[in-house]
Amino acid sequence: MSWNDQNNNGSRDPWGNKNDAPDIDEAIKRFKAIFGPIFGGGSGGGGGKKMSSSKYISYFFIALIVLYGAAGIYTVDAQEEAVILRFGEYTTTKGPGIHWNPPLIDTRSIVNTEKLFTHTTNSSMLTKDENIVNVEVAVQYKRSNPVFFLLEASAPEDSLSQAAESALRHVVGSNSMDSVLTTGREQIAIDVRSRLQERLNTYLTGIEVVTVTIRESRPPEAVRAAFDDVVKAREDEVTLKNQAETYANEIVPIARGAAKRAIQDAEGYKAKVIAEASGEATRFDQLLAEYKKSPDVTRERLYLDAVQSVMSNSTKVMIDVKNGNNIMYLPLDQIAAASSLRPSEDQNNNSTTNGLNPNAIEDLTDAVIEEIRKRQGGR
């Protein structure tokens, strides 16, 4: 019996061992049946089957190419920038828009360069006058240089934290406690921002400090009450100063107006006195000229004018009676008052002289003459 007959009849090989190995021919047939249409294999096939397999392969590669190209498309927003690395080395930075880079070759990192981030530092610090204050500072920053932020500094935001505290301690240590707690807070914030930005630029962090704000500065709890009193006293000082300035703003214009009015009155009086003096001087010059022409007449006229001026302002008359030792006294005010009480026909007459009508003047004259006669007769 041949080996083939024995193999067909049993499961033993020519050496008598049991044959459990898989049939290789059968495995090859199954592989061709599954993958033959794809790779152009198969038995009994014609040219049509081979053409169909080539088409499937083309479609497969086209699909891979499309997927590869689509995987490299990305969008950068208006506030962002994309840093491109090719095989780990920096190549370029791309701005807003739609871009494409080959996948697996280029690596992109998108950074928002306009968004504001906030870092807060709160710690106790020593001032210039050896006092301790608690200061809380908020730092607002943005990642303005994405290349430095991603590639130059290993931990840029940790550098920001340490640099902020260092700058704050340096500035606070250069100022007194009173300045840190009250009037110098704005200047301290400006100085901290300047020093912090200088150090971040030295470290190449790519961070831009936008604002530094001192949220709170307070003394230790043990002396807080005393410092609250100091702050209140300063506020009272400002209030009183404002009130004084308000009062000054009200009083000063009034005083200036009164001073200006006094100056104007003085200038008016000055002009009046000068005008009167000039008039008197001119009148004297005219009288002098007339006096030189007729001295006696002018002298008599001046005397009468002087007497008239004096007597017109007096209500009492003293008369020196000739050939007598007594001086006659005429109370004209009482005589005028008594005469005004008498009825008169012309009481409603509108023409008056020194407050009396013509009839009253006549009666007054008669009364004076009668009084003079009585006193002369008595002597």
Secondary structure, DSSP 8 states (H G I E B T S, - for coil): --HHHHHHHSSB-TTS-B--S--HHHHHHHHHHHHHHHHT--SS--HHHHHHHHHHHHHHHHHHHHHHHHHTEEEE-TTEEEEEEETTEEEEEE-SEEEE--TTTEEEEEEESS--EEEEEEEEEE-TTS-EEEEEEEEEEE---HHIIIII-SSHHHHHHHHHHHHHHHHHHTS-HHHHHTTTHHHHHHHHHHHHHHHHHHHT---EEEEEEEEEEE--GGGHHHHHHHHHHHHHHHHHHHHHHHHHHHHHHHHHHHHHHHHHHHHHHHHHHHHHHHHHHHHHHHHHHHHHH-HHHHHHHHHHHHHHHHHTT-SEEEEE-TT-S-EEEEEHHHHHHHHHTS--TTTT-S--BTTB-HHHHHHHHHHHHHHHHHHHHH-
